[in-house]
Structures are given as structure tokens and as C-alpha cells.
């Protein structure tokens, strides 16, 4: 059980409690009320009612104390729905982006479930060669996995529930040592998990809770065969005998198929697109020539006003297309006397973690990143996202700018638009109009002349819809029409948000 070791458990809140002085308590400044405008729709059979406060559900005294220490004032929209759904033992497919509070939405019910159903004495012995986790959380990258692990450790502090993370690109030995000390919740990337299962070091036969985070990203990265092998062709109990939660920012057909295969009588939850279509992010697009990008970036950095007690610059995240581009921009900024660091695929795990830490704490307030960093990183204080190089895909743009305007705070996003980016003009204009942003005239006329058709995103307030509805996509039914489980559970008869008005007509 969690016995004797609990006293020596490292306090996962220590670093934050120390850094509050630096941030002038800013991390208590989550604007929870701004979340209230985010629409949520649930569809499926017998949907448990949403909660409005953490007090509405019995998570137990220790978990409640950890919620207080995390400064969660009230549940975010995804938590209001997902927590009661999961506590009722139901499977869940949730359309929610990073920054929506989804980690807590799946971790709280898992920890509470383990505490209720598996008292410490009943869990397998620590120190065995083979680990038997009770819960498995799969995520696409080592960054996201470590982040989920760090959050889960806070939520599980002093509960005796043991959280361990495994991912590739780093020594197996230290991870095996951790596993031998016992594991209840295993956070893993598919590749490393597959590897350790083949070595006979992990069995999934006791898994009662399975969560897949950023499932669309895992498929983008080519993990589908490994995920299917882990879920369908190992000793893991089948759908219906375990509880499964699948989170994804988008719901392409492959994800829908995955849900059909992995989930049992699930509830579909569509959460309005946090950070892409909210009015909290001011989006600007500047027309530049490649040669002028550096001087324009420098102007923007100088325009930022220092904030906080110690006069630090607000955090600026700069996206570039290539690893070489990231390194050379970082070198140039440092030559110009600006503290900057980079994160990209060629940096070692230790280097990435160090870069993220020095960015988060404001030591190097400028982080130059490739898309590796774009998905899944929860850096709470980013004031400004600059697309130094625009991506070729509008979805990547949405993910990138979603790093600002987090947790209900307002943020800025600036894009440097060059002649190479004309194919993005049309979808960019659609996206900006949907978010009530001012579209520059030159961009609108560029979009009108580019014959790339309308973006598939326009007209939908949600990143996905319950494809089980008859008529497939584009039925225009809105989400959960007729169930009345609108946002906050006050939907009456199908007039929850989007009851027929915001159908995802493609």
C-alpha cells in the first residue's frame, strides 16, 4: 500500500509556493469567470447532471485539500461535465483543447476511483519486477507526459496513490527503478510503454481506468498501430470492463473510429474551442518580407512593458518552422542582448526541461520554439505568441496561438505573413472573422484572390461533434440537441448552447 513511504513524499507544491512571491500571486489570477462564456454540449444516454462547484461531488478530504492548494476556485466547463460523467463510471469522448482544464477532468475521477475501489492494502506489492498499474494515461509527447505526471502528483499528494511517468528519449533504468517502487497511475508515451511491456516489466491486466490525451496528435505522429496494440492486443481488460476517457482537440474520422472501438456506451462532450475562437486573444497579422522579420521581432520585444514585482518582461513565445531557424534566431537575440532560449526536437530531454523551466520562471522571457512545443505545453503566463514563420496548416496555427489567452486571461497573437503564406490567407480570414477580429484589408483581398475555398472550420463554435447523430457531419443539429444538458446543465429542452444554431455544417 501507500504506507511508510507517504511521509517522505516530496511536496509537489513547494516550487510554486516559493515562486508566488516572484509572480506577485499571478498564478492565483486565473479568470475563472471568463470560462463561463465557453459553450459545452453533452450528448448520449442518461447523462449525469453537470456540477457547478467541486463541493457538488464527494472527492474525499485529501483530494479536496489538493484542489484548494492548486487554487482551483471552481470547475472549468470541461470539468463541470467530465468529472460527474467519469465519477458515474461512464466512458467519455471529449472534444477539448489544452488550457481547458482537461488534465484535472480525468485525473480527479481516476484518483477518487482508486481510493474508493482499491484501498492501499489491496494494491499489489511494491518492489516486484513487473508493474501492475490500475490506471493508464497515454499521451503523445514526453513534454505532455511529464506535465500530466506533475499535475497528477499534485492531485494525488498524500493520498498514497502512486504516479509514475515513462517516455522515450531518456534512460530506461531510472524509469524501471520508479516502476519497481510501485505504480497506481502510469502516464506513458505509446512507444516506451510498448517497449517495457515487451520486456515483461509492465502488465495492464489490472487497468480499470484508461485515458488518452491529445488523441488526434498521437494519430498525427503515427502511433495508431501502437495504441491499438496496447488497448486491443494485450492483457488490458476490454471496453466495458474498464473505464475509458478519450480527449482530442479535433475529431477526424480516424479518431471517431478509435472511439467506436475503444469506448462503451460513451457520452460525447463538445467544449467550445478554448483559445482559438475566444475573444480573449487579440490576433494581428503583419505583412513582412523575410529579410525584415528580425527587426520587426525586435520592435515587438521592445514594445512589451515589464510587469510583476521584479520588472520582468512578460513571456513571449516565438514559433519558427525549422530547428536550424530556432537556433539561429536564439543566437541572434542573445547577441542583441535579449535573454532567449529554444525548445525543439533535437534538444535532449534535460535541455528541454531546463529551457521550459527558465522560460516559465521568467529567467529567459523569450522562448523560440518549433511545433514540438506547440501541442500540450501548459505555460500559464504567456503574454504574446508570435508566429515568426507561419505554419502551412490552419490547425497548427490554432494550436500555436492557443498558448496565450490561457485560463481566461487575455493575450496577444501576432503573425508575420510573407508571400509564401498565401495559401493560409483564406482559412486565416475565416478564423479571424469567427473570433470577431479585425482583418487587415490586404489580407482580405489576398484571401479573395487565393482560390483555396473556404476553410473547413468556419461556422463551427466547437472543434468536433457527436458523429453518431444521424446525418453525419453537417446535419446542423447543434450538439446534444434535445437532451437539454447545455452548459452548466440548465438547458431545458434542447436549448442548451448551440441547440440547432451552430451545427457543424461542413
C-alpha positions as CSV (number, residue, x, y, z in Angstrom):
1,X,0.0,0.0,0.0
2,X,1.0,3.6,0.3
3,X,2.1,3.0,3.9
4,X,5.5,4.1,5.2
5,X,6.6,5.9,2.1
6,X,4.0,8.6,2.4
7,X,5.9,10.7,5.0
8,X,8.8,11.0,2.7
9,X,6.8,12.1,-0.3
10,X,8.2,15.2,-1.9
11,X,5.9,18.2,-1.7
12,X,4.9,18.9,-5.3
13,X,3.6,22.4,-4.4
14,X,6.9,23.6,-2.9
15,X,8.3,25.2,-6.0
16,X,5.1,27.1,-6.8
17,X,4.6,28.3,-3.3
18,X,8.1,29.7,-3.4
19,X,7.6,31.3,-6.9
20,X,4.4,33.1,-5.9
21,X,6.4,35.9,-4.5
22,X,8.0,36.4,-7.9
23,X,4.7,36.4,-9.8
24,X,3.0,38.6,-7.3
25,X,0.5,35.9,-6.8
26,X,-0.3,36.0,-10.5
27,X,-0.9,32.3,-10.7
28,X,-3.9,32.8,-8.5
29,X,-5.2,35.2,-11.1
30,X,-7.0,32.7,-13.3
31,X,-10.0,34.5,-14.7
32,X,-12.5,31.7,-14.0
33,X,-15.5,33.8,-14.9
34,X,-14.2,34.2,-18.5
35,X,-14.7,30.4,-18.8
36,X,-18.4,30.8,-18.2
37,X,-18.9,32.0,-21.8
38,X,-17.4,28.8,-23.2
39,X,-20.3,26.7,-24.6
40,X,-20.4,23.0,-23.7
41,X,-22.8,20.3,-25.1
42,X,-23.1,16.7,-23.9
43,X,-24.9,14.0,-25.9
44,X,-25.5,10.4,-25.1
45,X,-27.8,8.3,-22.9
46,X,-28.6,9.2,-19.2
47,X,-26.1,12.0,-18.9
48,X,-25.2,12.8,-15.2
49,X,-26.0,16.4,-14.4
50,X,-23.1,18.9,-14.5
51,X,-21.7,20.3,-11.3
52,X,-21.2,23.9,-10.6
53,X,-18.6,23.6,-7.8
54,X,-16.2,21.0,-6.5
55,X,-18.3,20.7,-3.4
56,X,-21.1,19.1,-5.5
57,X,-19.1,15.8,-5.7
58,X,-17.5,13.8,-3.0
59,X,-13.8,13.6,-3.9
60,X,-12.7,13.0,-0.3
61,X,-10.9,15.3,2.2
62,X,-7.3,14.8,0.8
63,X,-8.3,15.4,-2.8
64,X,-10.3,18.5,-1.8
65,X,-7.3,19.9,0.1
66,X,-5.1,19.4,-3.0
67,X,-7.7,21.2,-5.2
68,X,-7.5,24.1,-2.7
69,X,-3.7,24.1,-2.9
70,X,-3.9,24.1,-6.7
71,X,-6.1,27.3,-6.4
72,X,-8.9,25.8,-8.4
73,X,-11.7,28.3,-7.5
74,X,-14.4,26.5,-9.4
75,X,-14.5,23.8,-12.1
76,X,-13.9,24.9,-15.7
77,X,-16.6,24.0,-18.2
78,X,-14.9,20.7,-19.2
79,X,-14.5,19.8,-15.5
80,X,-18.2,20.6,-14.7
81,X,-19.3,17.9,-17.1
82,X,-16.4,15.4,-17.3
83,X,-16.0,14.9,-13.6
84,X,-19.5,13.8,-12.8
85,X,-19.6,11.7,-16.0
86,X,-16.5,9.9,-15.0
87,X,-17.4,9.5,-11.3
88,X,-20.6,7.8,-12.6
89,X,-18.3,5.2,-14.3
90,X,-19.2,6.3,-17.8
91,X,-17.0,6.3,-20.8
92,X,-16.3,9.7,-22.3
93,X,-15.2,11.2,-25.6
94,X,-14.4,14.9,-25.0
95,X,-13.6,17.5,-27.6
96,X,-11.4,19.9,-25.5
97,X,-8.1,21.7,-26.1
98,X,-5.1,22.3,-23.9
99,X,-5.9,25.1,-21.4
100,X,-9.4,23.9,-20.8
101,X,-8.6,22.1,-17.5
102,X,-8.8,18.6,-19.0
103,X,-5.9,17.1,-17.0
104,X,-7.8,17.6,-13.8
105,X,-11.0,16.5,-15.5
106,X,-9.6,12.9,-16.0
107,X,-7.2,12.8,-13.0
108,X,-9.7,13.6,-10.2
109,X,-12.1,10.8,-11.0
110,X,-9.3,8.3,-11.5
111,X,-7.6,9.2,-8.2
112,X,-11.0,9.2,-6.4
113,X,-11.9,5.8,-8.0
114,X,-8.6,4.2,-6.9
115,X,-9.1,5.5,-3.4
116,X,-12.7,4.1,-3.2
117,X,-12.2,0.8,-5.0
118,X,-8.6,-0.2,-4.2
119,X,-7.8,0.6,-0.5
120,X,-4.0,0.7,0.0
121,X,-3.8,-2.9,1.4
122,X,-5.4,-4.3,-1.7
123,X,-2.9,-2.9,-4.2
124,X,-0.1,-5.1,-5.5
125,X,3.1,-5.3,-3.6
126,X,5.8,-2.7,-4.2
127,X,9.2,-3.9,-5.3
128,X,8.0,-6.6,-7.8
129,X,9.8,-6.8,-11.1
130,X,6.6,-6.4,-13.0
131,X,4.4,-3.3,-12.5
132,X,0.6,-3.6,-12.4
133,X,-0.9,-0.1,-12.8
134,X,-4.6,0.4,-12.1
135,X,-4.8,3.4,-14.4
136,X,-3.0,4.2,-17.7
137,X,-2.8,7.7,-19.2
138,X,-1.5,7.7,-22.8
139,X,-0.1,11.0,-24.3
140,X,1.8,11.8,-27.5
141,X,5.0,13.5,-26.3
142,X,7.4,13.4,-23.4
143,X,6.7,17.1,-22.6
144,X,2.9,16.5,-22.3
145,X,3.5,13.2,-20.3
146,X,5.8,14.9,-17.8
147,X,3.3,17.7,-17.5
148,X,0.4,15.3,-16.8
149,X,2.6,13.5,-14.3
150,X,3.5,16.7,-12.5
151,X,-0.2,17.7,-12.3
152,X,-1.3,14.2,-11.2
153,X,1.3,14.2,-8.5
154,X,-0.1,17.4,-7.1
155,X,-3.6,16.0,-7.2
156,X,-2.5,12.7,-5.6
157,X,-0.3,14.3,-2.9
158,X,-0.7,12.5,0.5
159,X,-3.4,10.1,-0.9
160,X,-1.0,7.2,-1.2
161,X,-1.8,6.9,-4.9
162,X,1.5,6.5,-6.7
163,X,2.0,8.2,-10.1
164,X,4.9,7.2,-12.4
165,X,5.8,8.6,-15.9
166,X,7.6,6.7,-18.7
167,X,8.7,8.2,-22.0
168,X,11.3,7.6,-24.7
169,X,14.5,9.6,-25.3
170,X,15.8,9.1,-21.8
171,X,17.4,6.3,-19.7
172,X,15.2,3.3,-19.1
173,X,17.0,2.3,-15.9
174,X,15.7,5.2,-13.8
175,X,12.1,4.7,-15.1
176,X,12.3,0.9,-14.2
177,X,13.5,1.8,-10.7
178,X,10.5,4.1,-10.3
179,X,8.1,1.3,-11.5
180,X,9.6,-1.2,-9.1
181,X,8.7,1.2,-6.2
182,X,5.1,0.6,-7.2
183,X,2.7,2.4,-9.5
184,X,-1.1,3.0,-9.4
185,X,-1.3,5.6,-12.2
186,X,1.0,5.2,-15.1
187,X,1.5,8.1,-17.5
188,X,3.2,7.0,-20.7
189,X,4.0,7.6,-24.3
190,X,3.0,4.7,-26.6
191,X,6.5,3.8,-27.8
192,X,8.1,3.5,-24.3
193,X,5.1,1.6,-22.9
194,X,5.2,-0.9,-25.8
195,X,8.9,-1.4,-25.2
196,X,8.6,-2.0,-21.5
197,X,5.6,-4.4,-22.0
198,X,7.7,-6.4,-24.5
199,X,10.4,-6.7,-21.8
200,X,7.8,-8.1,-19.4
201,X,8.1,-5.2,-17.0
202,X,4.5,-3.9,-17.2
203,X,1.2,-5.7,-17.2
204,X,-2.1,-3.9,-18.0
205,X,-4.2,-6.8,-16.6
206,X,-5.4,-4.7,-13.6
207,X,-6.1,-1.5,-15.6
208,X,-9.5,-0.1,-14.6
209,X,-9.1,3.4,-16.0
210,X,-7.7,4.3,-19.4
211,X,-7.3,7.9,-20.5
212,X,-6.0,9.0,-24.0
213,X,-5.0,12.7,-24.1
214,X,-4.5,14.6,-27.4
215,X,-5.6,11.5,-29.3
216,X,-5.6,13.4,-32.6
217,X,-1.9,14.4,-32.0
218,X,-1.0,10.7,-31.3
219,X,-2.5,9.7,-34.6
220,X,-0.8,12.5,-36.4
221,X,2.5,11.2,-35.0
222,X,1.8,7.7,-36.4
223,X,1.1,6.0,-33.0
224,X,-2.2,4.4,-34.1
225,X,-0.7,0.8,-34.5
226,X,1.0,1.0,-31.1
227,X,-2.1,2.4,-29.4
228,X,-4.3,-0.3,-30.9
229,X,-1.8,-3.0,-29.9
230,X,-1.7,-1.6,-26.3
231,X,-5.5,-1.3,-25.9
232,X,-6.7,-4.3,-28.0
233,X,-4.0,-6.9,-28.1
234,X,-2.5,-7.0,-24.6
235,X,-3.9,-8.2,-21.3
236,X,-5.8,-5.0,-20.7
237,X,-9.5,-5.6,-19.8
238,X,-11.8,-4.9,-22.8
239,X,-14.1,-1.9,-23.2
240,X,-17.0,-2.2,-20.8
241,X,-14.8,-3.8,-18.2
242,X,-12.6,-0.7,-17.8
243,X,-13.5,3.0,-17.9
244,X,-12.1,4.9,-20.9
245,X,-11.8,8.6,-21.4
246,X,-10.6,10.0,-24.8
247,X,-9.6,13.6,-25.2
248,X,-8.9,15.2,-28.5
249,X,-8.9,18.8,-29.9
250,X,-10.3,17.7,-33.2
251,X,-12.4,14.7,-34.3
252,X,-11.3,13.5,-37.7
253,X,-12.7,10.2,-39.0
254,X,-9.8,8.1,-37.6
255,X,-10.5,9.4,-34.1
256,X,-14.2,8.6,-34.4
257,X,-13.2,5.0,-35.4
258,X,-10.9,4.8,-32.4
259,X,-13.7,5.9,-30.1
260,X,-16.1,3.4,-31.6
261,X,-13.6,0.6,-30.9
262,X,-12.3,1.7,-27.5
263,X,-15.4,3.2,-25.8
264,X,-18.5,1.6,-24.4
265,X,-21.9,3.5,-24.5
266,X,-20.0,6.8,-24.2
267,X,-21.0,10.3,-23.6
268,X,-19.8,12.9,-26.2
269,X,-18.7,16.2,-24.8
270,X,-18.1,19.2,-27.1
271,X,-16.3,22.1,-25.4
272,X,-16.2,25.4,-27.3
273,X,-12.8,26.0,-28.8
274,X,-10.8,27.4,-25.9
275,X,-8.1,29.8,-27.1
276,X,-8.9,29.7,-30.8
277,X,-12.2,31.4,-31.2
278,X,-12.4,33.2,-27.9
279,X,-12.3,36.9,-27.9
280,X,-9.6,36.7,-25.2
281,X,-6.9,36.6,-27.8
282,X,-6.2,39.6,-29.9
283,X,-4.9,38.4,-33.3
284,X,-2.8,40.6,-35.6
285,X,-1.3,39.7,-38.9
286,X,1.6,41.8,-40.2
287,X,2.8,41.7,-43.8
288,X,6.6,41.4,-43.9
289,X,9.4,40.4,-46.2
290,X,11.7,37.6,-44.9
291,X,14.6,40.0,-44.5
292,X,12.6,42.3,-42.2
293,X,11.4,39.7,-39.8
294,X,14.2,40.1,-37.3
295,X,13.9,43.8,-37.0
296,X,10.1,43.6,-36.7
297,X,10.5,41.0,-33.9
298,X,13.0,43.3,-32.1
299,X,10.4,46.2,-32.3
300,X,7.8,43.9,-30.7
301,X,10.1,42.8,-27.9
302,X,11.0,46.4,-27.1
303,X,7.3,47.4,-27.1
304,X,6.5,44.9,-24.3
305,X,6.2,46.6,-20.9
306,X,7.9,44.9,-18.0
307,X,5.4,43.6,-15.4
308,X,5.5,42.0,-12.0
309,X,7.3,43.0,-8.9
310,X,10.8,42.5,-10.3
311,X,10.3,44.3,-13.6
312,X,10.5,41.1,-15.7
313,X,9.4,41.1,-19.3
314,X,6.1,39.3,-20.0
315,X,6.7,35.9,-21.6
316,X,6.9,35.8,-25.4
317,X,6.6,32.6,-27.3
318,X,8.1,32.8,-30.9
319,X,7.2,30.0,-33.3
320,X,9.6,29.1,-36.2
321,X,9.4,26.4,-38.9
322,X,12.8,24.7,-38.5
323,X,15.2,23.6,-35.8
324,X,18.0,25.5,-37.5
325,X,15.8,28.6,-37.7
326,X,15.2,28.3,-34.0
327,X,18.8,28.0,-33.1
328,X,20.0,30.9,-35.3
329,X,17.2,33.2,-34.1
330,X,18.1,32.4,-30.5
331,X,21.8,33.1,-31.2
332,X,20.9,36.5,-32.8
333,X,18.6,37.5,-29.9
334,X,21.4,36.7,-27.4
335,X,23.9,38.8,-29.5
336,X,21.4,41.6,-29.3
337,X,21.3,41.4,-25.5
338,X,18.0,39.6,-25.2
339,X,17.6,36.6,-22.9
340,X,16.2,33.8,-25.0
341,X,16.1,30.0,-25.1
342,X,14.8,27.4,-27.6
343,X,12.9,24.1,-27.5
344,X,12.8,21.8,-30.5
345,X,13.1,18.1,-31.5
346,X,16.9,18.0,-31.4
347,X,17.3,19.2,-27.9
348,X,17.8,16.5,-25.2
349,X,15.1,15.9,-22.6
350,X,17.3,17.6,-20.0
351,X,17.8,20.6,-22.2
352,X,14.1,20.9,-23.0
353,X,13.1,20.7,-19.3
354,X,15.7,23.3,-18.4
355,X,14.6,25.7,-21.2
356,X,11.0,25.3,-20.2
357,X,11.8,26.0,-16.6
358,X,13.9,29.1,-17.3
359,X,11.1,30.4,-19.6
360,X,8.3,29.7,-17.1
361,X,10.1,31.4,-14.3
362,X,10.9,34.4,-16.5
363,X,14.7,34.0,-16.4
364,X,14.6,33.8,-20.2
365,X,11.3,35.5,-21.1
366,X,11.6,34.6,-24.8
367,X,11.2,31.1,-26.0
368,X,11.8,30.2,-29.6
369,X,10.0,27.0,-30.5
370,X,9.1,24.6,-33.3
371,X,5.8,22.8,-33.3
372,X,7.2,20.2,-30.9
373,X,6.4,22.8,-28.2
374,X,3.1,23.9,-29.7
375,X,1.0,21.0,-28.5
376,X,0.2,20.3,-25.0
377,X,2.6,22.7,-23.2
378,X,0.8,24.5,-20.4
379,X,2.9,27.6,-19.8
380,X,0.5,29.7,-17.7
381,X,1.9,33.2,-18.2
382,X,2.5,33.7,-22.0
383,X,1.5,37.2,-22.9
384,X,2.3,37.1,-26.6
385,X,2.6,34.4,-29.2
386,X,4.5,35.5,-32.3
387,X,4.3,33.3,-35.5
388,X,7.7,34.3,-36.9
389,X,7.1,31.6,-39.5
390,X,3.5,30.7,-40.2
391,X,2.7,27.0,-40.4
392,X,1.2,25.6,-43.6
393,X,-1.9,24.3,-41.8
394,X,-4.5,26.4,-40.0
395,X,-5.0,23.8,-37.3
396,X,-1.3,24.2,-36.3
397,X,-1.9,28.0,-36.2
398,X,-4.8,27.4,-33.8
399,X,-2.7,25.2,-31.6
400,X,0.1,27.7,-31.5
401,X,-2.0,30.8,-30.6
402,X,-3.8,28.7,-28.0
403,X,-0.6,29.1,-25.8
404,X,-1.8,32.6,-24.9
405,X,-5.2,33.7,-23.6
406,X,-5.0,30.7,-21.3
407,X,-7.1,30.1,-18.2
408,X,-9.4,33.0,-19.0
409,X,-6.6,35.6,-19.3
410,X,-6.3,37.9,-22.3
411,X,-3.4,37.5,-24.7
412,X,-1.9,38.7,-28.0
413,X,-1.0,36.7,-31.1
414,X,0.9,38.2,-34.0
415,X,1.7,36.5,-37.3
416,X,4.4,37.5,-39.8
417,X,2.8,37.0,-43.2
418,X,5.0,36.7,-46.2
419,X,4.4,36.0,-49.9
420,X,5.0,32.3,-49.2
421,X,1.9,32.2,-46.9
422,X,-0.8,33.0,-49.4
423,X,-2.5,29.5,-49.1
424,X,-3.2,30.3,-45.5
425,X,-4.9,33.6,-46.2
426,X,-8.5,32.2,-46.7
427,X,-8.6,30.0,-43.6
428,X,-6.9,32.7,-41.6
429,X,-9.5,35.3,-42.5
430,X,-12.3,32.8,-41.7
431,X,-10.8,32.1,-38.3
432,X,-10.3,35.8,-37.5
433,X,-13.8,36.7,-38.6
434,X,-15.3,33.9,-36.4
435,X,-13.4,35.3,-33.5
436,X,-14.6,38.9,-34.2
437,X,-11.0,40.1,-35.0
438,X,-10.2,43.0,-37.3
439,X,-9.0,41.6,-40.6
440,X,-6.5,43.8,-42.5
441,X,-7.7,44.8,-46.0
442,X,-4.6,43.5,-47.7
443,X,-5.2,40.0,-46.1
444,X,-8.9,40.0,-47.1
445,X,-8.1,40.8,-50.7
446,X,-5.3,38.2,-50.7
447,X,-7.9,35.6,-49.4
448,X,-10.4,36.7,-52.1
449,X,-7.8,36.1,-54.8
450,X,-6.5,32.8,-53.4
451,X,-8.7,30.0,-54.8
452,X,-8.3,27.7,-51.8
453,X,-12.0,27.7,-51.0
454,X,-13.4,28.2,-47.5
455,X,-11.8,26.7,-44.5
456,X,-13.5,23.7,-43.1
457,X,-13.5,25.4,-39.7
458,X,-15.9,28.3,-40.5
459,X,-19.2,28.3,-38.8
460,X,-18.5,25.8,-36.0
461,X,-18.0,27.0,-32.5
462,X,-16.8,23.6,-31.5
463,X,-13.8,21.6,-32.6
464,X,-15.9,18.5,-33.2
465,X,-19.4,17.0,-33.0
466,X,-21.0,13.7,-32.0
467,X,-20.8,11.9,-35.3
468,X,-23.3,9.2,-34.0
469,X,-26.1,11.7,-34.8
470,X,-27.9,10.7,-37.9
471,X,-26.9,12.7,-41.0
472,X,-23.2,12.5,-40.2
473,X,-21.4,15.8,-40.3
474,X,-23.2,18.9,-41.3
475,X,-26.6,18.0,-40.1
476,X,-26.7,21.3,-38.4
477,X,-28.4,19.8,-35.3
478,X,-26.1,21.5,-32.8
479,X,-24.7,19.3,-30.1
480,X,-26.8,17.2,-27.8
481,X,-29.9,18.7,-29.3
482,X,-32.9,17.6,-27.3
483,X,-31.0,16.4,-24.3
484,X,-31.0,19.8,-22.6
485,X,-27.7,19.2,-21.0
486,X,-26.5,22.6,-22.2
487,X,-23.6,24.3,-20.5
488,X,-24.0,24.2,-16.7
489,X,-26.8,21.8,-17.0
490,X,-29.5,24.4,-17.5
491,X,-30.7,23.5,-21.0
492,X,-34.3,22.6,-20.6
493,X,-35.4,21.1,-23.9
494,X,-32.6,21.2,-26.3
495,X,-32.0,24.9,-26.0
496,X,-28.6,24.5,-24.5
497,X,-25.9,26.5,-26.3
498,X,-25.9,25.8,-30.0
499,X,-29.3,24.0,-29.9
500,X,-29.5,23.9,-33.7
501,X,-28.0,27.2,-34.3
502,X,-24.3,26.3,-34.5
503,X,-24.4,23.0,-36.3
504,X,-21.0,22.0,-37.7
505,X,-22.2,22.2,-41.3
506,X,-19.1,21.5,-43.2
